[in-house]
Amino acid sequence: MRVALWLLNHFSTFTLTLVVVGGTVVLAVAGSLFARRRFPSLADGEHNDMVGVTLGMFGAIYGIILAFVIVTLWTQLESTQTVVAAEATDLALVARDSAAFPPSVRAEVDTALRGYLHAVVEGQWPLMREGKPSHGATAGSLQAVFDVLQRYEPGTVREEVFYAEAADKLNDVAAQRRARLTAATQQLPPLLQILAFGGALVLIPLTFLYGMRKVRIQLLFVASVAGLIGFSLLLVLVLDRPFAGELSVSPAPYMEGTLARYWE
């Protein structure tokens, strides 16, 4: 899947559409023309009944597999976006809760949070785009935030309340950070990859065997099936890695709202 990551990070979605969908259609049309020339009897449609039944059966099975794969990948993408948004929200709440602390402690919290945010966006995010996130890229900066809170002793009931809230939210940040890093390494299981991409290699050639007397009609039929399969495979490609490509999860939540001041 390194090739897939390289394609997603170096080419736009439009370019990938031309390559994947266009390439699938061109190869299918070329294959159909070759089959007609190699076996002229196909144009008579002698085996259309058998081929039609086989196409319908394979198409139904393959369609179910593709639908399952695409829905699963879309759900994973939405889940990853939720994790990122939740981590950013909890960081913003820690920043707001620290406003109840003495100025010196609040300044330490701000410095530690600034370091963590910049480590996530500038250090860890590029690694996640490459599919090789490093836990160490943000471990030290997150620990710095914990260290500030662990050294601080609340002096009033008000400070104790906000301290407890900040500590609780910071624990959530640690959990969401791990979930985010795990999502960056996840990919479609090899078996589903074989079923998704290998199924296309089985289904498209079957359309070559469905004979029609008019070449244009047959090529339109073959190109339509290939185009639909190509678009489905394109969706699998762009959704498989949540942090790579134009449709990837954005680090924008770490730079918006309350957290925007850490980027000034």
C-alpha positions in Angstrom: 0.0 0.0 0.0 3.0 2.3 -0.1 2.3 2.9 -3.7 -1.3 4.0 -2.8 0.0 6.4 -0.2 2.5 7.9 -2.7 -0.3 8.3 -5.3 -2.6 10.0 -2.8 0.1 12.4 -1.5 1.4 13.4 -5.0 -1.6 13.5 -7.2 -4.9 15.4 -7.0 -8.2 13.6 -6.8 -9.0 14.7 -10.3 -5.8 13.3 -11.6 -6.4 10.0 -9.8 -9.9 9.9 -11.3 -8.4 10.2 -14.8 -5.8 7.5 -14.1 -8.0 5.0 -12.2 -11.4 5.4 -13.9 -10.0 6.4 -17.3 -7.4 3.7 -17.2 -9.9 1.0 -16.3 -12.2 2.1 -19.2 -9.4 2.2 -21.7 -8.1 -1.2 -20.8 -11.6 -2.7 -20.8 -12.4 -1.3 -24.2 -9.0 -2.5 -25.6 -9.6 -5.9 -24.1 -13.1 -6.1 -25.7 -11.7 -5.2 -29.1 -9.0 -7.8 -28.8 -11.5 -10.5 -27.8 -13.7 -9.7 -30.8 -10.8 -9.9 -33.2 -9.4 -13.0 -31.6 -12.8 -14.7 -31.4 -15.0 -13.3 -34.1 -17.8 -15.7 -33.2 -18.4 -13.8 -30.0 -20.3 -11.2 -32.0 -23.0 -13.8 -32.7 -23.9 -13.9 -29.1 -24.1 -17.6 -29.0 -23.2 -17.8 -25.3 -25.0 -14.7 -24.2 -27.5 -16.6 -22.0 -24.8 -18.3 -20.0 -22.6 -15.2 -19.8 -25.6 -13.1 -18.8 -26.4 -15.4 -15.8 -22.7 -15.5 -14.8 -22.4 -11.7 -15.1 -25.5 -11.2 -13.0 -24.3 -13.6 -10.2 -20.8 -12.3 -10.1 -22.0 -8.7 -10.4 -24.3 -9.1 -7.4 -21.6 -10.7 -5.2 -19.0 -8.1 -6.2 -21.4 -5.3 -5.7 -22.2 -6.4 -2.1 -18.4 -6.7 -1.4 -17.7 -3.2 -2.8 -20.6 -1.7 -0.9 -19.4 -3.3 2.4 -15.8 -2.1 1.8 -16.8 1.5 0.9 -19.3 1.9 3.8 -16.7 0.5 6.2 -14.0 2.9 5.0 -16.4 5.9 5.0 -17.4 5.0 8.6 -13.7 4.8 9.6 -13.0 8.2 8.0 -15.9 9.8 9.9 -14.8 8.1 13.2 -11.3 9.5 12.7 -12.6 13.0 12.0 -14.6 12.7 15.3 -11.5 11.7 17.2 -9.5 14.6 15.9 -12.3 17.1 16.6 -12.7 15.7 20.2 -9.0 15.9 20.9 -8.9 19.6 19.7 -12.0 20.3 21.8 -10.6 18.9 24.9 -7.3 20.8 24.4 -9.4 24.0 24.1 -11.2 23.1 27.4 -7.9 22.6 29.1 -6.8 26.0 27.9 -10.1 27.6 29.2 -10.0 25.8 32.6 -6.4 27.0 33.1 -7.7 30.6 33.1 -8.8 29.9 36.7 -5.2 29.2 37.8 -2.6 31.8 38.9 -1.0 33.8 36.1 2.3 31.9 36.4 0.7 28.5 36.1 -1.6 29.7 33.3 1.5 30.8 31.4 3.1 27.4 31.9 0.0 25.6 30.7 -0.2 27.9 27.6 3.5 27.2 26.8 3.0 23.5 27.1 -0.2 23.5 25.1 1.5 25.6 22.3 4.3 23.1 22.1 1.9 20.1 21.9 -0.3 21.7 19.2 2.7 22.6 17.0 4.2 19.1 17.5 0.9 17.6 16.3 0.3 19.8 13.3 3.9 20.4 12.2 5.6 17.3 13.3 3.2 14.4 13.6 0.7 15.2 10.8 3.3 14.9 7.9 4.3 11.5 9.4 0.6 10.4 9.5 0.2 11.4 5.9 3.0 8.9 5.1 1.3 6.2 7.1 4.1 6.0 9.7 3.1 8.1 12.7 5.6 8.4 15.5 4.4 8.3 19.1 7.5 10.0 20.2 6.7 13.1 18.0 4.2 14.4 20.6 5.0 12.3 23.7 7.3 14.8 25.2 5.1 17.8 24.6 2.0 16.1 25.9 4.0 15.0 29.0 5.0 18.6 29.5 1.3 19.6 29.9 0.8 16.8 32.4 3.9 17.9 34.3 2.6 21.5 34.7 -0.7 20.2 36.2 1.0 17.6 38.4 3.3 20.3 39.9 0.4 22.7 40.6 -1.4 22.6 44.0 -4.9 24.3 43.8 -5.3 26.9 46.6 -9.0 27.5 46.5 -12.2 25.5 46.0 -12.7 27.3 42.6 -9.2 26.3 41.5 -9.8 22.7 42.6 -12.9 22.4 40.5 -11.2 23.7 37.4 -8.1 21.7 38.1 -10.1 18.5 38.2 -11.8 19.4 34.9 -8.5 20.2 33.2 -6.9 17.0 34.4 -9.9 14.9 33.3 -9.9 16.5 29.8 -6.1 16.1 29.5 -6.6 12.3 30.2 -9.1 12.3 27.3 -6.6 14.0 25.1 -4.1 11.2 25.7 -6.7 8.6 24.8 -7.7 10.4 21.7 -4.1 10.9 20.6 -3.6 7.2 20.7 -6.8 6.5 18.8 -5.7 9.1 16.2 -2.3 7.4 15.8 -3.9 4.0 15.5 -6.2 5.3 12.8 -3.2 6.6 10.8 -1.8 3.1 10.5 -5.0 1.2 9.7 -5.7 0.1 6.2 -8.1 -2.3 4.4 -7.3 -5.9 5.3 -5.4 -7.8 2.6 -8.3 -10.2 2.0 -10.7 -7.4 1.3 -8.1 -5.7 -0.9 -7.9 -8.9 -3.0 -11.7 -9.2 -3.2 -12.1 -5.5 -4.2 -9.3 -5.3 -6.8 -9.2 -8.9 -7.8 -13.0 -9.0 -8.3 -12.6 -6.3 -11.0 -10.1 -8.5 -12.8 -12.7 -11.2 -13.0 -15.9 -9.2 -13.7 -14.6 -6.9 -16.4 -13.2 -9.7 -18.7 -16.6 -11.4 -18.4 -18.2 -8.5 -20.2 -15.9 -9.2 -23.2 -17.8 -12.5 -23.7 -21.2 -10.9 -24.0 -21.5 -10.7 -27.8 -23.3 -7.9 -29.7 -23.3 -7.5 -33.4 -22.7 -3.7 -33.3 -19.2 -2.9 -32.0 -20.2 0.5 -30.7 -23.0 -1.0 -28.5 -20.7 -3.6 -27.1 -18.0 -1.1 -26.3 -20.5 1.2 -24.6 -21.7 -1.7 -22.5 -18.1 -2.7 -21.6 -17.0 0.9 -20.9 -20.1 1.5 -18.7 -19.4 -1.5 -16.5 -15.7 -0.7 -16.3 -16.4 3.0 -15.5 -18.6 2.0 -12.6 -16.1 -0.4 -11.2 -13.3 2.2 -11.7 -15.2 4.8 -9.7 -15.8 2.2 -6.9 -12.1 1.3 -6.8 -11.2 5.0 -6.7 -13.4 5.4 -3.6 -11.7 2.5 -2.0 -8.3 4.1 -2.8 -9.0 7.6 -1.5 -10.9 6.4 1.6 -8.5 3.7 2.7 -6.0 6.2 4.3 -7.8 8.9 6.4 -4.7 11.2 6.6 -3.5 11.0 3.0 -4.8 12.7 -0.2 -7.2 15.6 -0.8 -10.1 13.9 1.1 -8.0 13.4 4.2 -8.7 14.5 7.7 -7.6 18.1 8.3 -5.6 19.4 11.2 -7.7 22.6 11.1 -9.5 21.9 14.4 -6.2 22.4 16.2 -5.9 25.9 14.9 -9.5 27.2 15.3 -11.5 28.8 18.1 -9.8 29.0 21.4 -6.7 27.3 20.1 -6.2 29.9 17.4 -4.2 32.1 19.8 -1.5 29.5 20.0 -0.7 30.1 16.3 -0.3 33.9 16.5 
